[in-house]
Each structure stands twice: as structure tokens, then as C-alpha cells.
Amino acid sequence: MNPIYLDHAATTPVHPEVLQAMLPFYQELYGNPSSTHSFGRAARTALNRFRDSMAGALGCLPAQLVFTSGGTESNNMAIFGLLNAQLDGKKHIITTQIEHHAVLHPYERLESLGYEVTYLPVGPTGLIQLEELEASIRPDTALISVMYVNNEVGTVQPIEQIGQLARGRQIPFHVDAVQALGKLTIDLGALPVDLMSFSAHKIYGPKGVGALYIGKNVMLTPHTLGGSQERKRRSGTENMAAIAGMSKAVELILPQLQDIGQHAWELRSLMISRLEQQLGTEGFTINGSLEQSIPHILNISFPGISTETLLMNLDLEGIAAASGSACTSGSLEISHVLQAMHLPENVTNSAVRFSFGMGNSKEQIEIAAHKIATIVGRLRTR
């Protein structure tokens, strides 16, 4: 039985060329980029090259990119760093109910420290309303933070319009773009965004490395102290192998956005079509919007079957999928994203996220759809 991996929104396999780009920094190029001798200078030259390459691909200046340990650190660095640097006493934040926990949990911490947070609701497709965002702005609003692409249902938020609104009110705007990188065109020179978070392992790069874009005139208080690395914004010796991998992944994937998106669209359409043929249009429910989302993520509910039961049966058949929700103390929690979309309980209790990648084939989707339909049919007859 050949396993079928349909959980690329959780992580992607490392591209072979990415691995090859990383290997020299475990072997001959092992110098510390902060060292002044030839080994260190060679590492520093490479680090500058990687930053230049990524900045060029993303439309920003190299000095505006800080390398981090991943999306979670980038989000935390943006949020705490910005708010700690503010001296005007503003303590109101606007975000959404469907953010990743790497954003929601920092705001929960800030609430305990006296900040007020407005969590914008979303509609049944997972989209916020710009009118509600504008109405939430107060004189003491210190930050607006909205994710670009939702990691559970794939909904794409109107980031450009939100950014224009924030700019008009002179409010810093942070975007979690972890699921957007490698899926949507990102031009930081044109987007009205002040801070944007990225991660490598969603785009066939290594785990444990990410980046934070910091716009001009944005002041951040360092969250990690102990050195002058990353222009004194993040202390700690740079993870050269991982940064090499992220730079290579960006170099490889961003030029292929259109082809990768078309491939994902074809796979998603095929899965929906085959499930409709085998389960009927009433046999499952698609969560979110197929038009206002990236095609790489397909969130489906199979009412009458629990998410946990379905995932276990899929795993036994060699199909890797996800609930899109957190696992706490071994018990599967209902997705806060689907709850925020106000979906019926039988829908939220039976949701499974399938996410497609470059390595998936139409043959795999045919096999997976057949196995899904078979499992669902078997469980429903019990």
C-alpha cells in the first residue's frame, strides 16, 4: 500500500534541491557568520546572498527581512515587538476570530496585561467584513492583525483593502502570511502591509526557519536578547543551513505559482467530482468558499461521522489528512475556525482538511476519493 499524503497545509516534504542547498552548511561552510575570520566571512557572504535573493522575490529591501525560527516566532516577534516599542499608550488591537493560535495566544496574553482585543467575526465562508473592521477602529487602536490565507479552509482575506484602511488611519498592519507564501503573489513593495510573517516548511523548505518582513519606519523591541545578529533585532547565531533551504525554496517555488495553483485546482476539482459521484451531492459538505480561497486546501464535512473516527480510518488506509484543529491532552477539539463560521454542529464535528501539493497526482486523488467514499459508506451503515 503506497501512502497518499494530503496534509501539505501542515507541512510539505523538503524539495531535493532544497536539501542539496542545505548540505554545504553542515559540512564545509560551517563558519559562524558573526566571526571575522575567513570561515565566518564566507558564511556572512552566503547569508547576505540568501537575504538578497528572498528580498528580491518578495519585493522588499534585504534589510527589511529578519530570519526567525518559523511562523510562530515571526508572529510573536511582530506582535510583542511592535506593541512593546510603542510609547503612546494605545492598548487596543483588532484581529479576527479565525487566526492561527500563533496569533490568538499572544493576544490572549496581552489581554491579561491590560490590552483590549476586538476579535472580528466572519461569515459562513470565513471572510471578514471591511465595514465591521472600520467600525471597530478606535482612537487608541495600536495594531490591526489579519491572516492572509486561513490554514483550515483556505479563505483569502482582502489584505490590500484592509491595509489601505489601516494606512489611512495610520495604524500598523500585521499579516500572518504563512499559508499565503508560495500560493499567492506577494509584492511587499506594493502591498500596504507593515509586518508580514513567513515560514519555510509550507513551501518545501525545512522546518524551524521563517522570516519576518518589517516595513519602513516600523519600530520593534527585540524579543530575544544576547547578541547583535539580524541588525540587533533578533539575537542568536543564524541557522545557516535552514536559511539556505528557505532561500532555495523561495527561489524554486515562487516562479511556479501559476502552475502549482492550476495543479492544486485540478486535484481539488477531481476530488469533489469523484466524491459527488460516489457519495452524492448530499453526502458531504464543503466548508468555506471555492471561489474566495486557495485551491490547495479543501475542508469537507461528512455529517454523521466524527472527525477522529474518519481520520483514524483514513490513516489505516494510508491516507494522511488532518482535522485542522488542535490536539490538546490527546483529545480532538472542535475547530475554532468552523465554530466562528457558525456552521451546524454535525458539520463542525465531522470536518476533515485535505491539502494538496506538488507531489500529488490525479491517480492518487482517484484512489483517495474512492477510499474516502468507501470508509464513509461503511461507517454510515453501522
N, C-alpha and C positions, 0 to 999 in steps of 0.2 A: 504494500500500500504506500503510494507516494503522497506525502503530506501536502496540503494546499494551504498556503499562508495568506490569509485575508485580514491581517491586522497591521497594515502599514501605517495607520494613524498612531499606533502605539510606538512602533519603531520600524525602521527599514534595515534590510541587510546592508552591510558595508560593500560598496561597489569595489570590484577588484582593482581598478585604477586608483581608488582612494587608498586602499591598503598599501599598494606599491609606493604611493607618495608618502606614506607614514613611516615605512620601514627604515629609511636612512636615519631618522631621528632617534631610533632605538639602537643604531649601530655606529656609523662613523661620524654623524653630525650630532654628537651628544652634548655639545657645549652649552653652558648657561648663557642665554642672550644678554645677561647683565654683566658678564665677565668681560674684562678688557683685552684678554689675550686672543690669539688667533682663533681658537676654538669658539670662544664667546662671540667674537666678531662675525664669524661665519653663521652662527645661529641668529644673531641680530639681523644680519643681511637677509636671511631667509624669512624671519618674522616680518620685517618691513615689506618684503615682496608679497607675502601672503595677505597682509593687511591692504596693500595697494590693490591687489587683484580683486579682493572682495569688495572694496570700496568702489572700484570701477564698475563692477557688476551690479551694485546696488544704487549707484548714482549719488554717492556721498564722498566726502573727503576722508582720507585714511585716518586722520586724527579724530574723526567722529565715531570710530568703531573701537569698542573695548571688548577684548576677548574674555569670556567667562566660562564657568563650568557647565553651562546649559541654559535652557529657557527659564527654569525656576530661579536661578541666581540672577539672570538678566532682569526678570520681573521684579524681584525683591530689590535689586540694586536701583532700578528706575524709581520704584515707589518710595522706598525709605530714603534713598539718596536725595531725591528731589524735595520731599517734604522736610527732611532734616536741614536742608540748606535754606529753606525759606525763613525770612525774618519778619514777614508782615503779619504774622499771627493768624493767617487764614487756616481754617480747620474743617473745611467741607470738601468732600470728594464725591464724584459721580462715576459710577461703574454700572455693570449690568448683572442681572441675576444668573446669567449663564456663563460667566467667566470660568476659566480653569482655576482649580484650587490654589495654584501658584500665585494667583492674583487675589482670590477671595480670602484666603487665610491671612495674608498680610493686612488686608483691610479690617478683618476681624481683630487683629492685634492692635491696629491703630484706633479702632473704636474703643478698646479698653484703655487707651491712652488719652481719650478725650476728643477724638475726631468724630465728626458726623459723616456717615456714608449714605448716599442715596443709591439704591440698587434698582436700576431701571427695569421694568417688566418687559417681556417680549410677547409677541403674538404667537399664533399656532405654528408659524413657520420658523420661529426663533429670531425674528427681526425686531429691533427696537424701533420706536417711532421718534423721528427727529423733533417733532413738536413736544414730546414729553421730555426729551433731553433739554431742549431750550428752556422749557418751563421750570426745570429743576435747577437751573443755574442761579446762584446767589452771589451777593457781593463778596462773600467770604469763600467762594469756591476756589480751591487751591489746585485741583487736578481733575482731569477727565481721563478715564481709562476704559477702553473698549477693545475687545479682541477682534482681530481681522476675520478669521475663519474659526467657527466653532468646531471643537475637536470631536464632538459626538454626533452632530447632524450635518455638519459641513456648511452651515449658513454663513454667507458672506455679508458682513455689515458695511454700511455706506461710509467707509472710513474717510473718503475725501470730503464729503459734505459735513461730517462731524468735525473734521479738522478745520474746515473753513469757519464753522461756527465758533470753535474754540479760539481760533486766531482772532476773530472779530471781537471776542470778549477778553483777549489777552490771558487766556487760561492755558497752562501747559497740557499737552495731549500725549498720553502714552498708549501704545498699541502692542498687544501680545500678538506677534505675527508668526508664532512657532508653526502653526498649521498652514500658513499662507506662503511661506518661503518654498519655492520650488513648485508652487501651484498657480500663483498669480504673479503678474508683472509688478515689481516693486521698484519705483524710481524715487528714492528719498530726496532727490533734488527738486522734485515736483510735488510730492505729497506734503500736505500741511500737517506734519507729524513732528513732535519734539523728541520722543523717545520710542524706540521700537525694539522688541525682543526677538531673538532668533535662536534656533537650536540646530545642530548638525545632524542628529540621528534620525530626523524626519526626512532627510534628503539624501540618504545612502552614505552618510558620513558616520564617524564614530560617536559613541555615547560619551557624555562627560565634557562636551565642549559646546559653547554657544557664543553669541555676541550681543552687545547692546549698542544700538545707534543712539548717539547723544547729539541733538541739534545745536546749532549756534546759539550762544547766549544762554544755554541751559546750565545751571549750576547744580552739581551733585556733591553731597558729602560722601566721602569714601565709606563703604560698609566693611571693608577688610583693610586692616592696618598692619604695617610692618615692613614696608619697602616702597620703592618709588616706581614700581612697574606700571605699565599702562598709563603713563603720564600722571602718576600718583593717584589714579582713580580706582585701581584695584591691585593691592599688594599681593605678592606671591609669584614664584617663578612660573613663567608661562609654560603651558603644556604644549611643547613644540610639535610633537607627533600628532596630537589631536587637532591642533590648529592647522597643520599641513593637510590633514584629512578633510577638515571643514572647507578650507580654501579650494581643495581639489573638487570636492562635491559641488560647491557653488559653480566652479568653472565648468563642470560636466553637465549639471542638471539645468541651470537657468537657460542656456541656449536651446534646450529641448522642450520648453514649457508647452508649446502648442502641440507637439507630437505626444507628449506624455499625457496632456489633458484629453486629447482625442482618444487615446488608447483607453484611458480610465472611463471616458464616456461610453465607449463601445462595450466595455466589460460590464458597467453598471446597467446599461440598457439590456444586454443579453441576460443578466441575472433576473431582472424584473420580468422580462418576457417569458423566460423559462418557468419562473415561479407562478406566473399567471396561468400558463398552460397546464401546470401540474397541480396547483392548489386552487385555481380560480381567483378572480379579482377580489373576492370576498374573503379569501383565505389568509390574507396578511394585510398589514397597513404600513405604508411608508411614512416615516416621521420626518417632518421638515418639508422643504420645497425642493423640487428637482430643478427649478429654474433659478432660484436665488442661492445656489450652493455650488461648491466644487463637486465634480463628478467622482472624485476619489473616495468619498465617504457615502455609504448607503446604510441608513438606520431603519431597520424593519422590525415591526412587532408581529408576533404570531399569537393572538389572543387565545387564552385557554391553556397556554404552556408557559411555565415560568422561565425566565431568562437563564437561571442557574441550571435547570434541567436540560434546556436546549443546548447550552454551551458545553455541558459535560458530554452529551451525546454527540455533538459535533466533533469534540476533541477525540472521542473514541473512534470516530470515522476518519480522523486525520485532517480535520478542517479547523484551522485556528481563526477564531473570531473573538469579539470582545463585547462586554456589556456597555463599555464607555463610562462606567461608574466606578466609584472607589470600593476597594475591598478593605473593610475595617474589622479587625479581630476575626477574620475568617468568614464573615457574613456579608453577602452581597447587598449593597444599599441601592435603593431606587435612585435613578439618575436625577440630580437636581436640575439638569437642563430640561429634561422631559417634563418634570413637575412644573418648572417655570413656564413651559409652553401650554400648561393646563390641559394636558391630554388625559383621557379616561384612565382609570386605574388598571383596567385589563390591558391597556396599551403600554403603560409605563412598566408594568410587571412582566412583560414578555418581549422587551426590546433587545435586539442584538445589532451590534455595529459591524458591518463588513467594510473593510477599506482596502482598496486596490493599489497595486504597484507595478513597476516596470516588468517585474519577473513573472507576473500572472499572464496566463494565456486564455484564449477563448475556450480551449478544451478543458482547462481547469474549472472555468466558470460553469460549463455544461455539467461536469461531474459534480461540482459543489451544489449546484441548484437541484440536481436530481437527488443527491443525498439529503439535502435540507428538506425537500418535499417529502421524501420517504420517512424521515425521522418525525416530521410534524404530523404526517398522516398516522404513523404508528402510535404516537403519544396521544393523539386525539381520540383514537378508538379504544383506548384503555378505560 
